[in-house]
Amino acid sequence: MHPVLFKIGNFEIHSYGLMLAISFLIGIYWMMHRASKRNINRNQVMDLSLIVVLCAIIGSRALYVVTHLEEFKGHWLDMISPFQSSGQIGLAGLSMMGGIVLSVIAIVIFCRIKKINILVLCDVIAPVFGLGLFITRIGCFFNGCCFGKECNLPWGVVFPLTSPAGYTLQGQSLHPTQLYSSLYGLLIMVVILVLDRKRKFDGFLLSVFFMLYGIARFLIDYVRYYEESVQFSIFKSTFTINQAISFIMFLVGLVLFIILRNRK
């Protein structure tokens, strides 16, 4: 693992932060390019991009803090730092589901204020989210966060002790859930781009993204490691908060698809 790619004096370039920055930069450029084809103002897209970046960080940090309050006892100021949490080794302290939810809320509010067709804009953004997942999760793998449970599969990974995964589950072979997530991000992007050629109605790509992401994240969470603070039991089964959000995302996508298709 390479949580720190290189150092220049006391200045460190972290793999997670770099991949996050790359995903944002490429995503913004691609979103502006796609928006221009749908006659959406590029300046408004740039403004929205900056808002989404900010909301993604704030939302991801907020969900992580809410589900890991025990880590911050006596270190309350660490709550506002998106890259450190109570001294744990190399942990980014972000929960991506929170960032996605807050970003979606911000997009809805922005479109209402600017009087932009939200369905058209979300269709523009849909494959960009997939690209962001693909790139950012590679950073998670290098950092050793967002890791999986123990496994005996040939592709299981033993993380070094200096990473969050190695520190938490020392010497164990783990599911590389970061790479699973990166792969499904890539697949979602490809599927949406293929469907974009046969787009049937405004909001079609958005509804497909919600359903595909909801299913993929729900399934992967079965092999991802979580602390007990983010788990709950219902019907004698154990689920995570992220699985609950994923299930809601799938339902929202399905309902949107049915409503918008019938409206058309």
Sequence and secondary structure as in RCSB ss.txt:
>XXXX:A:sequence
MHPVLFKIGNFEIHSYGLMLAISFLIGIYWMMHRASKRNINRNQVMDLSLIVVLCAIIGSRALYVVTHLEEFKGH
WLDMISPFQSSGQIGLAGLSMMGGIVLSVIAIVIFCRIKKINILVLCDVIAPVFGLGLFITRIGCFFNGCCFGKE
CNLPWGVVFPLTSPAGYTLQGQSLHPTQLYSSLYGLLIMVVILVLDRKRKFDGFLLSVFFMLYGIARFLIDYVRY
YEESVQFSIFKSTFTINQAISFIMFLVGLVLFIILRNRK
>XXXX:A:secstr
  SEEEEETTEEEEHHHHHHHHHHHHHHHHHHHHHHHTT  HHHHHHHHHHHHHHHHHHHHHHHHHHTGGGGTT 
GGGGG TT  TT TT     HHHHHHHHHHHHHHHHHHHT  HHHHHHHHHHHHHHHHHHHHHHHHHHT S B B
  STT EE  TTSHHHHHSTT EE  HHHHHHHHHHHHHHHHHHHHTT  STTHHHHHHHHHHHHHHHHHTTSB 
  GGGEEEETTEEEEHHHHHHHHHHHHHHHHHHHHHHH 
